Amino acid sequence: MHRRTFTALSLSLFCAAVLPLAHASDAYPNKPIKVLIGYPPGGGTDVAGRAMAQRIQDQLKSTVYVENRPGAGGGLATVTAARAAPDGYTLVVGGIGTQIANRTLFPDLGVDPMKDLDPVANFSSTPLAVVVAADSPFKTVADLIKAGKTEKGLMYGSGGAGSATHLSVVLFGEMAGTKLTHVPYKGSSPANVDLVSGRLDFMIDILSSVKPLIDGGRLRMIAVTAKSRLPQYPNVPALAETPGLTGYESLNWTGLFAPKGTDPKVIKLVSDALNNPPDYAAFKAKVDASGATYTPMPSDKFTSFLKEEYNRWNPIAERELKK
């Protein structure tokens, strides 16, 4: 009798301890959520990441804070997230560079973002802008190409090796047949400082990142990387309009990822917070005003999209690695 009583009591205590764990996802979130961004504050990825964090906080009624962790082309934040507990309380912002190119360009990181992270949702996309300093002698893309075919060539900056701001120029250089020297930075913001001062010849940067500098007259936009001209900049040509660059297109997208194995219910909660705003029109207008375009995509569609993007950009990253 004593043994039966002890066994029953032990079982009841075990159940009492386990049941709260079984319903952990139902209670999500019950503590602050951390969103990692692999670039310094101020760049296009940071702007989109902070918008996502704010949206999740507003919709899930929980504290969400951003932690910038630049390094290795955004890879440091990716590694941190991949090694975190898959409980939904560590998320990471990603794009072409961090999720696709880094596995090729930074194999020593020991993380494959395509396998070690779960896609949560895409948030926004934006064309990139071909920009030069306000007092630059380069007035058109044709001017850049002409200078790029000289012995000296051109020097350009990017937000990091493997980033969209890097691979977009690689594609441009391959199609135009120019000689280009790459200077990678830990984010677009410090690169833009050197571009404004004339230490770099040009950049292809995320439009939402350089828009304040363009509007403030410190940078001049000479082309965009969309298929055609943007309605808000009808006098700025698309790169594809330049002879030799027909068909050129590059759009930077920004999405959210979780450590592999995160509860699908948690992923859906976060995805819904980003994809199903009750004030859709007003929220879209707010995101669009930043220079990006609100392009929500739930986890399943985002996963398929990532495969397509990998097939497009990874070969370019591999060719760049072999140089």
N, C-alpha and C positions, 0 to 999 in steps of 0.2 A: 504493500500500500504506500509506503513512504517513497519507494522508487517511482511508482506511477504518479504520485503527487508531484514529485520533483521534475519528472519528465514533462508533465502537462504544464507546469509552471515555466519551465525552460522554453517550451514551445511557444507559449503565449508571449514571453518576453522577446523571443526571437522575432516573432511576427510583428510585434509592436515596433521593433527597431527597423525592420525591413520595409514595412508598408510605406512610411514616409518617402523612402528612396524610390519605390515603385511609382510614386506619384510626383516625382521631382519635376518631370517635364510639364505636368499639369500646372504646377505652381510657378513656372518660369514666366517672367524673371522675378527672382526674390532677392537679388543683390545687384550691385552695379555691373554694367557690361562695358568691356574695354574694346575699343576699335583701334587697331594698329594701322598706321599709315607709313609706308616705307620711304617717304620723302619729307623734306623740310616744309614748314608752314609756308603758304603763299602760292604754291604751284597749283596746276589744274587738278591733279589727283587729290591734293589736300583740300581744295575747295569742295570737290564732290564728296570726299570722305566725311567732311564735317557736316555737309548737308544730310548725308545718310544717317550719321550719328544723331543729329537733331531730330530727324524724322522718326527714327526708332524710339527715341526717348519720348517724343510727343504721343506716339501711337500706343506704345506699350506701358506708358506711365512708369517708367523706371529710369534711374540715373544711368546715362551713357556718357563715357568720357573718351577723348581721343588721346592717343599717345603716338607722337611722331618718332619713328625709329629708322632714320636714313642709313643707307649703306648697302654696298653690293647691288646697285641698281634696283633698290627696293627689296632685295632678297633677304636682308636681315629681319625685316618684319615678317616676311613669309615664313622663314625658318622658325621664328618665335611662335607664330600661330600654329604651325604644323606640329610643334612639340608640346603645345598646351593641352590641357584636359579638354576632351570633346563634350563640353557641357553647355556650350552656347554663350559662355561669358567672356570668351576671347574670340574676336572676329578680326578679319584683316581685309583691307581694301586692295584690290588688284586690277591689273590691266594687261595690255599686250606684253609689256616687258616682264612684269613680275610673275605672271602665270604661264607664259609661253616661251619667251626668249631666254629667261634666266637658267632654265634646266640645261640649255646648250652652252650659254656663255659663262655660267658659274657652276660647273659640275661639282666643284669642291664643297659647295654648300651642303651637299648630302640630302637634299630634299627635292622631290619632283612634285611641283605644285599641281600638275595634272592628275597625280595619283594620291597625294598626301593631304589634299584639301577638298572639301565638299562645296560646290557652287551653291550660293544662297540666292542671289538675285543680281541681275544687271540693273543699273540705276540710270546712267546717262551715257551719251556719246557726244562727241564734238569733233568737227573738222579741225585740222591744224592750220596754222598760218605761217607763211614764209615771211619772216621779218628781218629787217636790217635796222641799223641805227638811223635816227632821224636825219643825220647829216651824211649818211653813206652815199658814195658815188653810184651805187647800184640802184637803178630806178625800176628795172624790170627783171623778170626771170632770165630773159635773154642776156642781159648784162652779167648775171651770175654765171651762166653757162659759159659765156665767152671768157670770163676771168678764170673759171675753173678748168679750162682747157690749156691754160698757160703752164709754164714750168713750175711756177710758184704754187698754183692752185688756190684753193680757198680753205680757210679754217672755220670750223663751225663747232658750236657747243651743243650739249644735250643734257637732259635731266638725269642721265645715267646710262651706262652701257646696257644695251638691250631694251631700253625704254622705247615707247612709241616715237619720242622726239629724236631718238637715234636711228631706229630702223626706217623711219620715213625718209630721212636724208640718205641712208644707204640705198634705198630703192630709187630715189631721185638721181643719185650719182651714177648708179648702174644704167639707168635709162638715158641719162644725158651724156654719159661718157666723160665725166669730169674728174679731176684730181682733188680729193678732199682729205683734210686732216681733222680727225675727231678729237675733241677735248671733252671728256665726260665730267659731269659735276654731280654732286649729291643733291639733285633736284634742280628744277628749272629756274628758281628764283636767283641763286648765285650766278647761274649762267647768263641770265638776263642782265645782271649788273655789268658783266664784262662785255656783253653785246652793246649795251647803251654807251659804254665808254670807248667803244671802238677796238677792243682787244680781240673780238671775234668778227668775222665777215658777215655771217648770217646764222639764222637758226630756223628750224621748222618746229614750232612749239604749239602746244595746245592753246586754242584760241581763247578759252576762258582764262588761261594763265596770263597771257600777254595783253588781253583786252584793256586793262587799266593803263598800261604803258602806251598802247596805241592811242587810246582816247586822250591821254595826257600829252601826246606829241613827242614822246621820247623814243618811240619805235615807229617805223613805217612798215605797213603790211603791203607786200607786193603781189601776193597770190594766196589762195587757199587750196587745201588738199581735197575738197569735196569734188564730186564728179562735175559739178557746174557751179556757177556763181551763187553766192548766198544772197537771199532777199535783202538782208540788212546791210550788205556791202555790194551793191550792184556794179560799182565801178572797179572792183577788185577781181581780176581774172582768176579762173581756176588753173592750177598747174597743167591740167590736161589740155588746155588751149594752146600751150606752147608746142611748137614742132618738136617731135621726138619724144614727147611725154603723153601722147594720146593714150587714154585709158588709165592714167595715173589716178589713184584714189587712196587715201589713208584717213581713217576715222579712229580716233581714240575713244575707247569705251572704258567705263569704270564700273566695277561690280564689287560684290561683297562675298567673302568666303569664310568657311568655318573649318576647324580641324576635322580630319577624316573620322567618321564614326559618330558624328553629332546626331542626336535624336532627330529623325525626320519631322516630328511634331514641332520641335524647337525651330528647325530651319523654316518650316512653313509659317510659323508665327512671325519671324523676322522678315521673311519674304513678303508676306501679306502687308506688313507695315510699310514696306517700300513700294509695293506694286498696286495696292488698292486704297489710295487715299480718298477719304470721303469728299475732300475738296479738290478733286482731280484738276479741274481747269485752272484754278487759282495756283495750285502747287506747280503745275506744269509751266505756267507763265513765269513763276518765280525762278525756277531752274533755268528756263530758256533765257531769261534776262541776264544770267551770268555768263552767257556765251556758249553754254552747253545746250543739249537737247534732252529732255526727259524721255528716256526710252526704257520703261520698266519691262522686265523679263523674269518670270518665275524660274525656279530652280531647274525644272526639266528642260525648258526651252533654252535656258542659259547654258546648260550642259551641252546640248547639241550645237549651239552657237560656238562654244569654246573649241569644239573639235574642228569646226570649219576654219576658225581663226588660226588654230595650230597648223593646219595643213597649208595655210597661206603664208604665215610669217616665219615659221620655224626654218624652212629652207633658206630664207634670207639671213637669218641669224647664223645658220651653219656656214654659209659662204663668208660672212663677216668674220667668223671665228678663225677661218683658215687663212686669212690675210696675214 
